[in-house]
Amino acid sequence: MAIEDDMEGDLYAVLRLDDAGPHVVHALIRKAYRKRALELHPDKRGDDPVAAVEFQKLQRAYDVLSDEKARASYDELQRVRKERVQKEKGQSEKRQKMMRDLAEKEKAYEREQKVKSQEEDVQRRLKAEIARITKARGRQFKGPSSFDQGESGNGDARPQVNGASSFDQGKSAGVDARQQFNKPPPFDLGKSASAEVPPQSSGGEASDAERTLKVSWTCLEGGAGDYSASRLKEIFEAFGVVEDLVVRSGKSRKKRSALVVMVTKQAADKATETVCGDYWNPLLVVPLLPGTSGQL
């Protein structure tokens, strides 16, 4: 068996040297060889079938390590192999990290798709519920309702949504709305929900509180379905002129509300009698004063 056949192993380990490399002195190598030769000599191992093979391997290891040039070449070979192993180990760790990162991205994508699917399912169910409510009430979200067309239950004609109110006509004639109706100072929308609600007016003129609507809605995950002040004004201008509007800020990001003051009580009544807002996230509109809706 040639010496080259043993180059894949550790020759220093064959001699059972605790240390390895060019710094190991020749005297230590010779001492280790003699000790191992006494242990592995075939004459002392009887009928052991591998005794001769192991002794020849020990002899070859000593031949290489005891020769200065051969040992230098062997040490250089071991150094190159060690660097290659370390490099491959580093590349393996890098590949493993890439695989872990890829797995995390795939999990994140699956979670995102699951949330998106749940959101779409909720939206479909909400649309179905809104369609059921619309069918039950006999109204459609698009276009003016029968109430807006002046077809009330008692036959009283009411102003149409898109028609000009008495306030609008007075304003177009150059008359100041506050002087025409002799209105008191505007109701402060900045008051908290616990503030005292102004009493209803006893005369024919509606107070600020009677013309004020409390509007609430629910935001979906990620802020979807939220209404801005400009969007609310656009919605309620379908029922009449909006005098003032304040979106109330609260601790909850999901439950939102606003106060809307209409110029006339008739416009406020119409807003409470009609489903308004986006069809997939309708607004809940109630009068600020309980029991004032529909009282003309």
N, C-alpha and C positions, 0 to 999 in steps of 0.2 A: 504493500500500500504506500503510495507516494506521500511526501510531506504536504503537497498541495491539498490533499484530501482533508487535512486537519485544520486548514486555515479558517474554516467557518466557525470553529470553536474558540474557546478562550484558553490559550496555552498556559497562561499564568494560573488559571484555575486547575489545570491538569496537575501542576506541581503543588497545588493547594497553598499558593502564596496569598496572603491577605491583601497585599497591595499589588498594583500592576502599573506598567509604564516605563519610560526610559530612565526614571530616577531610581529604579530598583538595581542595586549593585550586583555584580556578577557573583560575588561570594555568597550572597543570600540565595541566589538561584541555584548554585552548585550544592549548597547545604540542603535545600528543599528537595532537590533531585535525589540525592543519596538516601534521604529519609524515605521517600516514596518508593524508590527502587527496592529497598529492603521489604517494604510492605507488599509490593506487587510482583516480586520475582516468582516466576512459575514454579521453582523448586520448593517454595514455601506454601504453595496453594494447592498442592496435590492434584486431584483430577478436575479442578475448576476449568471448564471449557473456554472461558473468556480471559483466563489469566494471561495467556500469551498475547492476546490482542491488546489488552490494557497496558501490558508492559511495553509493547512496541509503540503505543501511543505516547506513553511517558517518555520513551527514548527520543521520539521525533520532536516532542515539545522542547526537550532539553537541547537538542541539536540546533533548533532555531534560536532559542533564547540565549544560548551560550556563544553564538556567532554574532559579532558586533554588527556587521552589515545586514545580515538576515534579520536580526532583532530590530534594527532601525526601520527596515521595510515593513516588518510585521506591526510595529507600533504605529507607523504612519497609516497603515491599512485600518487598524482599529480606530484611529482618530477619525478618519473619513467616514467609516461606518457609523460611528457614534453621532457625528453631525447629521448624517442622513436620517438616522432614526429620530433624532430630535426634530428635524425639519418635517418629517412625515407626521410626527405626533402633533406638531403645531398646526399643520394643514388639516389633520383629522379633527382637532378641536374646533378649528374655524368652520369646517363643514358641518360639524354637529351644531354649532351655534346658528349657522345659517338655516339648518333644518328646524331648530327650535323656533327661530324667528318666523319662519314660513308657517309653521304650525300655529303660532299665536295669531298671525294675520288671518289665517283661514278660520280660526275660531271667532275672531272679532267680526269677520265678514258674515259668518253664519248667524252670530248674535244680531248684527245689524239687519240682516234679511228677516230674521224672526220678528224683530220689533216692527219692521216695516209691514210685514204680513199681518201682524196683529192690528196695526193702525188701520190698514186697508179694510180689514174685517169689521172693525168698529165703525168705520165710516159707512160701509155698506149697510150694516144693521141700523145705523142712525138715519140713513136715507130712507130705508124701508119704514121706520117708525114715523118719520116726517110725512111720507106719502100717505100712510094710514091716517094720520091726524088731519091732513089736508082733505082727504076724501071724506072723512067723517064730518068735517065742518062745511063741506061743500064749497070750498074756496081754493083758489090757486095762488101760488106765490107771485106769479107774473101777472101784471095788469091790475087795474082797480077792482076791488071786490064789489059785491052788491051794495054793501054799506057805503062804499065810496061813491057809488052812482046815485045815492040819494034814495035807495029802496029800503028804508027801515021797516021794522015790523009793524009799527003803528001808523004807517003812511006818511009820517012827517018827512018832508024833503030836507036833506042835509047838504051842505056844500060839498062839491066834488073835491077829490084830493088835489087834482091839478088846477082847480079853479082858483080864482083870486078871492081871498077873504075880505071882510070889511076893513080889516086892518090894512091889507095890501092896497085896496082901493083908496083908502084915505091917504096912504103914503104916496101913491101915484098922483094924487090931486095936490100934493104939496103940503099936506097937513101933517104935523108932527104927531106920531102915534101916541106918545105919552100925554100930550095936551088934549088929543081927541077923546081918549078914554079916561083922562084924569087919573092915571095910575099912580099908586104909591111907589116908593123906592123899590128897586128890584130885590127879590128874595136872595139872600146870601147862600149860594150853593156850596160854599166852603165849610159850612157847619157840619159837625160830625153827626153820625146816625143817632146819637143819644141826645142831640139838641132838641128843644121843644119845637114841635111842628106848628106853624102859624095856623090860626083857626080859619074855617071857611068863611067866605064873605056872605053876609045876609042879604045883600042887594042883588041886582041883576049883573053886576060886574064881577068877574072871576078874579080871585086873589092870585098872587104868585104861586102859592102852594097848590091851589086847585089846578093850575096850568103846568105843574111840575110832574114829571114822570121819573120813576125809578126804573132803570134799565140794568139788567144783569145778564151775564153770559158765562160760558165755561171755555177756557183755553185748553186745547189739546197739548199733547207732549211736544216740546220743542217750540212752544209759542204759537202753534198753528191755531187758527180760528179767532185770534185776537182782533178787536175792533179799535181803530184809532178815532180820535175826536173828529177828524175830517170825514171819516167813513160814516160815523154815527150821524153827523149833521146831514150828510147826503141822504141817508136813509129816512130820517124824520122830516126832511123838507118835502117829502112826497105827501105829507099830511098837512102841511102848512108852514108858516115862517117860524124858524127856530130863533128864539130870543137869546138864549144862553145855553151853554152845555159845558159840563165839567166831568171829566173822567176821574173817578175816585181811585186813589192809590191805597192799596191794602197790603197786608202781610202775605196773603195768599197769591201766588202767581197763576193759580188755576182758576179761581173764582174772581171775576172782575165785575165792576158795576160803574154806572154813571148816572148823573142827574141831568135831565133835559127839560128846559123851560120853553114851552110853546107860546106864541103870541096870543092865541085864543084857546079857550077851554074846549071848543068844538074840535080843534085839531088834536088836542091831547086825548079826547075821547076816541077819536078815530084811530089813533095809534095803539090804544089799548084793545080795540076791537079787531085788529088785523094782525096776522102773523107777519113779522117783518124780520129782516136780516138775511143772511145767507141760508139757503135751504138746508145745508148740512150742519149748520150751527146757528139755529134761530135765536133771536133775542127774547128774553122774558121781560115784558113791559107791563108795569102796574102803576096806578096813580100814587103819588106820594101820600095823599090823604086817603085813608080807607073809605070806600063807599061813595067816592065822587065820580066814578066813571059812569058816563051815560046821563048825568044830570045836566040838562041844558038850562 
